[in-house]
């Protein structure tokens, strides 16, 4: 059941995070929104409240451990508990390795890997104590296969794949009943392309997305599907993308 579940969403100010927050709230979830753009979060929370939902928000840089702790604390203070966390924040400044965009490399690792680690570290003590919880994370089809220009981005998304699977396995072995869901989107119409500073890569990706990209609502629907499962069932992995994209 989605109704009354308390769900933290990172990267909630736009794209997949925003669409997921709206859908879950319409289905009765209490959503706690985190992202760097506080003004966007306020607009989203106000919209959810005006439509009869329940939302709280906090400015969040997922690379800062203390801010991840703060949003978990907010969820518990405002709604009394945490049932799920959707680790959706990410960046995709793709480029050929030969371009040596090392600042982009470091930023990608910090957000896409450390952001996931920080979110899990913040929520895991609560999930272990209550012996229940659901961790969802956005990986990518680049976490399943290799793409030129995406060496660092893809590497971070492969990390998410492995990390989430081991979290699932260890929870099963330890009896903590923590469910996991890793989502591998293909071309989804989000703001990720705006982060690509390498001209040729940006141009190629834009053409790809112009041809194939589908709405982030499609990912929100599979997030809702995973959360809606009975507590004894986990949908571990979901690969989602345009029906006409060969990936």
N, C-alpha and C positions, 0 to 999 in steps of 0.2 A: 504493500500500500504506500502511496505517495502522501496522502493526506496526513497532515500534522507532523511529518518528518522535518527535522531541522537540517538544512543542507547549506554548507559553506561553498561558495563558488569563487574561485580566483580568476583573474582576467575577465571580470564580469561586466566591464563597461561597454563592451561592443561584441559583435560577432557571435561566436558560439556561446560564450558566457552569458551575454545579454539574452539571447534567444532561449537558453536553458532556464535562466531565472524566471522569465515571463511564463514559460510553459509549466514549470514546476509550481509556481505560485498560483496559476489558474487551476491547478489540480490539488490545491490545498496545502502545499508545502510551505514552511516558513524558511525564507531564503536569507542568507547572510552574504552580502556582496563585498568583494574586495577587488581593488585595482588601483593603479596610480592616479587616475583621473577622478578625483573626488566629486567634481561637478557633474560628471556623467553618471556616477553612482547615485547621487542625490536625485537626479532626474528620473532614473530608472526606479529607484525605491519609491519616489512619489507616485509614479505611474502605477506601480503595483499596488500601493496603498489605496489609490483612488479607485482601482478596479476591485477592491474588496480583499486583496491579498495581504500578506504580512511580510515585511522586508526590513532588514537593518543593513547598514553599510559602514565600512571603514576604509580609509585610504590604505593601500597595501602595496608595498614593494616586496615581492616574494623572495628577493635575494637577501632580505634582512630577517634573520631568525626571530628577533623580538616582535616584529610586526605580524608574523605568522602566529606567534603566541597570542598576540593581542586580539586577532580576529576570532580565534577559538574562544578566548575569554569573553568576547562580546556575544558570541552565540549562546554561551552558557548563561551569561547574565541576563540577556534579553529573552531567551526562549527556554532556558532551563536545562538544555542538553545539546548534544551534537549527534546526529544519526549518520550523516554522510558528508564527505568533502570531495568536491570536484576540482582537481588540480588542472586547470585549463590555461593558465597564463603561459605564454610562449612567444618566442621571436623566431624569425626566419630570414635573416639577412644573407641569403645565399650568394655565393661567388665561387669562381674557380680558385683552387688552392694557390695557383701561380700568381693571383692578384695580391696575395699576402695581406688580406684585410684582417690582420691579427686582432685588432680591437673588436671587430665583429665576432671573431672566433670566441674571444673571452666572454663577451656579453652573452652569446648564445649558450655557452656552457653554464654561465652563472644563472641565467633565467631558467633554461630548460632542464638542467640537472639540479643545481642547488635549490632552485625554487620548489621542485618536487620534494627533495630531501627535507627542506625546511617545513613544508606543509605537513608532511608525514610525521616529522619529529614533533610538531606542535600538537597534532591530534592523537597520536598513537597512545600516549598515556591514558587519555580519556577512554579510548576504544578498548584498551586492555582492561581497564578497571571495570567498565560496564559489560565487558565480554560480548560486545557487539559493535558494529560499525561498518561503514562501506567507504572504501577509497576508490574514486574514479579518476582517471588521468587521460589527458589528450596526448597521444603519441602522433603518428602520421603513417601514411603508406611508406614514407621515407624511413620508418622504423622497421619495415619489412623487406625492402629491396633498395638497392643502391641507385642513386641518380647523380650524374655529373653536375657539379656546381653545388651539391648538397652534402659534401663530405662531413663538415662539422655539424650542421643541422641534423643530418641523418644519424650521425653518431650519437647525438644527444637523445634522439628518439629511439634508437636501439637500446640505449641505456634504460629509458623508461620502460620499454618492453620487458627487459630482464629483471629490473628492480620490482616491478609490479607482480611478476610471476613468482618471484621468491617471497615477496610479502604474502601472497596468497598461500603458498606452500607452508611457510613458517607458521602462519596463523592456524592452518589446519592441524599442523603437528602440535602446536601449543594449546589448542582448544580455545582460542580467543574469539572465534566466530567472526573474524573480520573478512568481509567480502571485498573482492577487487574487480574492477572493470577497466580494461585498457581499450581505448578507442583509436582507430587508425583511419582518420579522414583522408580522402583524396582531395580533389579540387573543390574547396568550399569558399564561398564569397565572403571573405573577411578582410581585415586590414593588414594581413601579413605581408602582402606584396609591397606595401608602402615602406617597408623596412629595408628593401634591397637597394643598395647604393651602386652596385656594379651594373653599368648601363645595359650591356648585352644580356646579362642574366635577367635583369628586370624586364627587358623587352620580351624575351622569350617566355618568361613566366606569365606576363600579362596576356600574351596571345593565347597561351594554353588555357588560362582562366576565362578569358573572353569566350572561348569556344565551349568549355565544359562546365564551369563552376555552377554549383547548386547552392541553395539557400542554407545558411547555418541552422535554420529551423529543422532541417533533416537530421542534424546531429543532436539537437535538443530532443528530438523524438526518441532516439536510441538511448540517450541518457535516461530519459523517463522510463523507458522499457526496462532498463537494467535495475533502476531503483525500485521499480514496482514489483519485482520478484519476491516470492516468499523468503523469509529469513534463512531458510535451509537451502536456498538455491542461489548460485552466483552465475552470472553471465560474464565469463572471464575476458573475452575479447570480441570486439566488433569492428570489422573493416567496412567502411561506409564511403561511398562516393557516387559520382554521376554514372548512370547506367551506360552512357555512351562513351565514357572515358576508358581507354585501355590500361591506364595506370602505369 
